[in-house]
Amino acid sequence: NGREGIAVLGFELGSGHETASLRFGSEIERVFNQYLHMHPRLLVSERIFEYSDVRTKKRFKGREHGATVMQELGKMKVFEAFAYYKDDEKGEVDKGTVIRFVERKGTYASQQGFGNPQGVLPGLVAVQCTFDGTSIPAYSDHWVSNVHNRNSFLKTLNDILGFTSKVDFNAGVVAAGRAKIESTVTGNDAPLFAEFSTFSGSKPDTALLKNQTQVYLPINNALSDIGHVHGFLQELGQGVQHLANRVENLVLFIERANNYRRITGRGFSFLRIPRSYYGHLDTNRDILPVLYRYNKMKSKLNAELAEKIFKSLVAAAIVTVAGIVDLDVSSEEISKCISEYVHDTETIQELCESILRARYYNMYSLLQDHLSERTYLQIVRNKVLVDIQGHDILYQIFTSNILQRNVGDEAPFLEFIQRVCSEKKDACGKQLPIKPGCGGFGIRNFLTLFLSIEVSKAMDEFEKAVESKDKEGEEYAKAKIDLFTDQLNESNPVLTEISDAMTKEAEALEEINKLKSDKSADKQQLYKVESIAKEMNKNKKQGNVKLQEISSSYVAKFKDLEIRFRERTEAETKLEAR
């Protein structure tokens, strides 16, 4: 729609490289022929462009000694296709976004000591990458589309590349207040990778960090006439919502970016994630169990004591009324605050530990002691999102809009991630091979991203209202922030249930395939694993139903909020008119 955006995306195919894009081979001709056969109108040109690296060479042997000959040292083939139809394949082609397919051989290919003067693509010059601390390497991981008809784009990707759906959120499962979307993650099934990375405390394996054989492509469409996806489609049209890049250590990467911005006033800013995403103090979970262990008082007296401790922490500004614990509070400050009500040293110490852990309890419940307190706090301070799939971990963060003409405009943004792959071993103690793209696609954070976009907008509205001394606008924006935060808190446990069910179902299906291929396999074991797969599939579907119910309830709450404030505004306007 005439606005800045991300116009070209690329897939590299075959020719000695592992390919993430093809089910039937790596030759660029096969992909091109699929377009010719199934989606010819999407092709930008009706041919594949070829480029050769031809150099002169003198012969020093035989009859032609001293003669100059031409030798082809490298070849490149390129073609482009438009990514989307405006609606479906029967309608018009959308010419806003192009997918470029590239096949490279010889001197044109990526290799150590690359020396082709023409660079990796025609017109570009190869430059040796150096990272001296002022710059940090990042590798492409995936990209996300906002489209009018996601089923149409899913069909195109399946027809051409063989991509299949990995997870599907439809019928308003993903919602932020009244804004609703549908979203499907499609992709390939990459082969297992023999090499592996170590846990986040040490340096990841470079080959795995760079490996791009696993492709995940999330695709969104809007179901409502409000919200980010709807606004993006209205203002920019179909296109790439964001690009995701993989880094070696996301926590340090983002901490550095935040420090750089604070010092210089320049650089990335990031979506604002409610603190409750990471954890909050719950008296029933964090205080009462400690009191029960260390005294013999009746339940009612313990509950009253827990409530007094909580109110004391709030009065001392250590905890907010919503249970958010100050990140910089010390054990000594907490101990001083609660010593009026608890006198046993051991009880005080355990209460301090429990209250401090509440700052990141939601993450701790997933990762336990795999991370240090310092790392947990770095994650919270820098608003990094965390997901776990099986034994793999995924760290994510999203920037604010880039390529933005005016404040408030919808625009693309960037995502940075770190994949920490499991070091799980088999029964013999041998390292199991891992799948590229370990950690999945952040299923727990699907809704968090959508909600955080709307929360960030509401926070901007709140700050503007405060600055302009608009009390009513301030109150309205604060009410929206509270509702979005409540929805996130209510949805997170359900997303965890869905993610756990998906992981266990995938593991069961993998085990089923192994058992079916083994003629001597125990049939009882096969039946047992098949039952587990069915149960997990059922749990996954039930989780989607729960999430949809939560989303529907918040649609109603936001409608009620809008009506209340509209009626109040109208009443005040009439009163002023009198």
N, C-alpha and C positions, 0 to 999 in steps of 0.2 A: 504493500500500500504506500510505497514511496518513502518509507521510514528505514533507518539503518537496522540491519539485522545480520544473521549468519546465513550466507547465501549458498555456500558450496561445502559439501561433505565428501569424504573420500574413503574408498575401500581399496586395499591393495590385494591383488589376486596372484596366487600360484607362483610359478617360475622359480621354484627352489625355496620359496617362503612358505611357512605354514599359513594356510588361509582360514580365516574365521567365517568366510562368507558363503562357502559352497558346499552343498551336499553331494554334488556329482563330479567334482574335480576342481582344478585350479585355473583352467584356461579362460582367458578373458573372452575368447570367441564364444564359449558356451553361454556365458552370461549375456553377451550381446544377442545371441540367437534366441535366448529365452525372451528378451524384450521384443525382438522382431516377431516372435511367434505369439506372445501373450499380451504384450503392452506396447505395440509399436509407436503409438502416439506420444508416449513418454520420452522417446529418444530425442535428444537435442539435434543430433546429426545421424544420417543413415549409414555412417561408416565408422570404423575404428581408425583413429589416427596413429601412425607409426613414426617413430623417430629413431635414428641410428647414430651411434658414436663410431664414425669411420675415421681412421687415422692412417697416415702414410707410414710405410715401413720399408727399410732396405733389406734386401736378401744378401746373406753373406756366405751362402753355400750353393753348390751346384752350378748349372749352366747360367742361371740368372743372377749370378753374383754381382752385387752393386746395383741391380735394378730396383726401382721404386714400385711398390705394390700398395694397393688399398686394402685395409683389413678392418672388418667390422668387430669392434670390441664390446659393444653393448647395444641393446635394443630396448625401446620402450613403446608400449601400446596404451592408448588412452581413449576412452569414450565417456560421454556424459548422458545422463537421463534425468528428466525432471522427477522430483520425489513424489509429488502428490497430484491427484485429480482434485478439482474444486469440490466435488462431492463423491461420485463413484466413477467407475471406469467407463460408464456410458456417457458421462458428461464431459465438460471442458477440462483441459489440462491446466493445472496451476503452475505458472512459470516463475514462481518466486524463489524456489529452492532447487538446487541441482545436486545430484549424487555423481561423483566422479570415480570411475573405476580405472585402476592403473595396474599394469603388469610390467615388471622391470627385470632385465637380465644383464649379466656381465658387468661392465663398468657403470651402468645406470643403477645397479642394485645397491641396496644398503649393505655395506660391508666395512670391516676394519681397514683403515688406511685408504678410504674412498678417495679417488683422485680424478674423477671426471670433471673437467673444467665447466661443463654445462650444468652441473648440479643435479639434484634429485628429480627435478622437473624442467622441461624446456624453458629457458629464460631465467632460471635461478642458478646461483653460484653456490657451490658447496662450501660451508664454513665449519671448521672444527669446533665442536661444542666444548666450552670451558666454563666451569662453575667455581668462582673464587670466593664464595661467601656472600657476594652482593646479588647473586642470582642462584636459583635453585632449579634442578631439573624436574619436569613434570611430563607425564606420558598420557596420551589420549586413552580414555577408558570407555566412555559411551556418550551418546547424545539423546536428548528428549525432544519429542515433537508435540506441538499443539495443533490439532487438525479439526476440521469440521466432521469428518467421518472416519473414525479410527479403524473401523472394520474394513473399509476400502484400502487403507494403507497397509493394514495387516495382511490382507489378501495379496497385495502387490509384492510385499516382502517374502511371503510364502511361495508365490508363483516363481519369483526370480531367484531367490536365494535359499529357499527351503526353511526359512525361519518359522518357528512355532511358538505359541504362547506359553509363557512360564508362570505367569500369575495374572489374574483378571479381576479387577474391581469394577463392577458395573452397577447399574440401577441405583446410583446415588449412595453407594457404600462410602465413598470418599467425599466428605462435605466439611465446609467451614462456615458455620452459621447457615445462612440461606444460599451460599455459593456451593454448587454441586458439580462434580465432574465424574467421568468414567475414565479408567486408566487400565491399560494392558501392557505388560512387559513381554516383548517378543525377543527371540534370539536363536542362536545355533546351539548345538551340543558339541562343545569342543572336546578333544581327546584329553585324557589325563596327562599331567605334567610330572615327569620323574623328579625334577628338582624341587626344592621347597625353601620357604623362608623361615627364619627363626622367629621366636616371639618378639613382641614389640620392643623389648629391652635391648636387643642387639640388631646389627645391620641386616636388612633383608637381602635375599638373594637377588642379584642384579638382573639375571635372566628372567626371573618371575615378575619382577617389577616392570620390565619392559614388554613382557609377553602380551600379545593382543589377540590371541586365538579365540578367546571367549568374547562374544558380542551380546550385550543386552541393550535393547532399544525400547524404553518406555514411551508410550504414545497416549496422549490425553485428548479428550473432547469435553466440551462444556454441556451441562444439563440444565443450567440456569442462566438467566440474563444478567447476573451479577457475578463478581469474583474475578480473580486473576486470569484464568484461562479464557473466559468469555471476553474480558477486556482486551487481552492479547490478540484474539482473533478479530475483534472489531477494529482495533487500532493498527495492527500490523498485518493481519491476514495469517494464513497458515505458515508455519515455519518452526525453526528450532527454538525451543523455550530456553534450554541451557545446554552447555557443554561440560562434561565431567572429565577431570584430569587426575591422574594417580601420582602421588608423591611418596617419598620414602618414609617420612615421619610427619604425619599431619599435625599433631599437637604442637611440635616445635615450629613447623612451617607457618601455622596460623598465629602462634604467639609472636613470631618474628614480624609477620604482616601487621598485626595489631600494634606492636611497638613502633614499627616504622611509621604507621599512620599517625600515632600519637605524637611522635617527635617532629615529623615533617608536615603533617596536615594533608598528606597525599597518600594515595594507595587504596586498596580494597577496603570496603566496609562490608559487614556481613548481616544476614537476616537475624533478627532478634528472637532468640528462643526463650520462652518463659522458664524461669528457674525451676518451676515445679516439674519440668520434664526430667530433671536430674534427680530430684528427691525433695521431700519436705518432712518436717518433724510430725510424727503421728504418735500421740500419747499412748494409744492402745498397743502400738507395735514397738515403740522405742523407749517408753518410760515404764509402763505398767509391768511388763515381764521382769524387769530388773528389780522393781519393788517387791514383787511376789517372791523372788528368789531369796531376798535378804531380810524379810521380816514376816511375821506370822499374823499380821493384821487381817481383818476381814476384807473381803473384796471391795465393799463400799468405801471403807476407810482408805484403801490403796488408791481407788479411783479418785477420791477427793484430794489425796495428796498429790497424785499425778497432775490434776488440774491446777493445783496451787503452784507446782513447779513450772508448768507451762506458762501461767500468768506472770510469774516472776521473771521468766526468761523474756517475755514480751515487754514487760515494764523496763527491763534493762537494755532493750533494743538489741538483744542477741537473736531473737526470733520475731518474725512478723506474725500478725494475727492469723495469716494463712499458713504458718508453719515453716516459712523460708528462713533457714539459719544463715547468719552472717558468715561469709566465706573466711573472714580474717579473725574470727573469734578464737580465743585460746582456751585450753583446758582450765587454766587458772581463773579466767573470767567466769566460766560456767560454774566451776567449783564454788567460787565466792557467792554466786547468785543462788545456788541450791543448798548451800550448807546450813541455811536457816531451817530447812525442812528435813534434811538427811544428815546424820552425824557420823555414820559408819564410813571410814575411809575407803574401804573396798567398794562399797555401794556407790559412793560419789565418783570414784574412778570409772566404774563401768557405765554409769549414767553419762559421764563426760564423753566416753568413747562412743556410746550409742547416739548421743545428740550430735556429735561431730560427724558421724557417719551419715546422718540424715541429710547432710548437704549433697550427697551423691548416692543415696540409698538405692534408687532405681537402677543405676549402673552396677552398683556393688552386688545387687541380687542376681545379675547376669554373669558378672566376671569374678566375683569373690576376691580372693587375694592375689589374682594374677597381676593386678596393677597396684602400685604403691599409692599411698594417700596423696603424695605430691603430684603424681600423674593424674589421679582422679580430679584434683583441684584445678590442674592445668586445663583439663577437658571442660570443666564447668566454667571457669573464667573466660575461656575462649569460645564458649558456646558451640563446641563440637558435638555432633550427633553420633550415637553409638548404636550399632546393631550387632547381633550375634546369630549366626546360622550354623547349627551343629556345633562344631569346635572352631569355627572360623569367626573372625571379628572384622567388622567394617566400620571405619570412622568416616564421617561425612561432614561437610560444611558448605553453605551456599552463600555466595556474595549477594549484595544488593544489586539492583539493575545496572547494567552497563549499556553503552550505546544509547543513552537516554538523552533526548533533546531537552525536555522540560521536566522539572520535578513533578512527580505524580504520573508521568507517562508510563505505560506498560513497555517493557523492553526485555531483551534476553539477559541472562545472568550466567555465572560460572559456578561449577561445583568442584570441590577438591576432595579427594578420598584417599584413604590408605587401606589396603587389604592385608590383613594379618592371617596367614594360613596356618591351619592346624599342623602340629607335629605328631599326630596320632600314629601309633605303631600297631602292627598286626600281632597275632599271638606269638610269633617267633621273635618279636622285638625289632622287626624290620620296618623302616620308615614307609608308610603308605604313600603311594603317589597322590598328588592333589590335582584338583581341577582348576585351570585358569579361571579367573573371575571368582575365586573363593571369597566367601562372605556374602555372595549374592548381590541383591540390588536394593538392600535397605528397606525391606517390607515394613518394619516397625516405623520407619521414618517417612513413609508415603504421606500419611495424614499429617505428620509433624511439619513437613515442608509446606504443604498446602495451607495449614493453619498458621504457620509462622509468617507466610507472606501476608495473610490478612491481619495477623497481630501486629506486624511491622507497620502496616498502613494505619491501623488504629492508634498505634503509639505515636506516629507522625501527627495524626489528627489531634491527639491529646496534647502534644508539645506545642502545636500551633495555637490551640485553644488557650493554653496556659499563658503563652506569650502575648496573645491579643486580649487576655483577661475576659475570655468568653466562658463564663461559669457553666452555662448550659451545655455548650459544646464539649467542655472539659468533662462534665458528668456523663454525657452520652458516650464519648470515646472511652472513658474508664469502664463504663458498663459493658461495652463491646469487648474490651480487653479481658475483663473478668469472665465473660461468657466463653470466649475463644479458649482461654486457659482452662476453664472447667471442662470444656469438651475434650481438650487434649488429655487432661488427667483421667477422664472417664474412659477414653478410647484406648489409651496406652496398654492396659492389661489385656484388652481384647486383641489388639494387634500382636501382642506377645503370644497369646493362645494360637492365633492363626499361623504365625511364623513357626512356632514349635511343631504344630501339626504338619505344616508343609515340609519341614526338615525331616521329621520322622517318617512321613509318607514317602519322601524321596529315597531315604535310606532303605525302607522296606521294599520299594519297587526295584532298587538296585540289587538287593539280596534275592528277590524273586527271580530276576533275570539270571543270576548266577546259579541258583538252584535248578532252574529249568534247563540250563545248558549242561548241567551235570547229571548224567544218566543214573548215577548211583546215589543221588541225593535222597534224603529222607522225605517221604511224601507228607508225613505228619508235620515236619518242620516247614515245608512249603505251605501247607494249609494254615499253619499258625502265623506265618509272615504275611500271607494274603489277607488274613483277618485283621492284622495290625494295619495294613495299608488301607483297607476299607474303613476301619474305625477312624484313622487319621483324616481320611478324605471327608468323612462325616463331620468330624470336629472342625475341620477347615470351613466347611459350608455353614455350620452353626455359628462360627465366629463371624462370618460375613453377614449373617442375619442379625446378630447382636450389634455389629457395627452400623448396619443400616438403621436399626431401631434408634441407636444413640444419635445418629446424624439427623433422623427425622424429628426427634425430640428437640434438637437444637435449632432446627429450621423454625419450629413453632415458637421457641423462646425468643429468637431474633425478631420474628414477626411481631410478637407481643411487645418487645422492647421498642421497635420502630413506631408502632401504633401509640404506645404510651407517650413517647417523646413528641410525636407529631401532634397528638391531642393537646398536650401541655403547651406546645408552642402556639397552636391555634388559639387556645384559651387566653394566653398571655397577650397575643396580638389583639384580640377583641377587647381585652381589658384596657390596653393602652389606647385603643381607638376611642374609647369612651371618655 
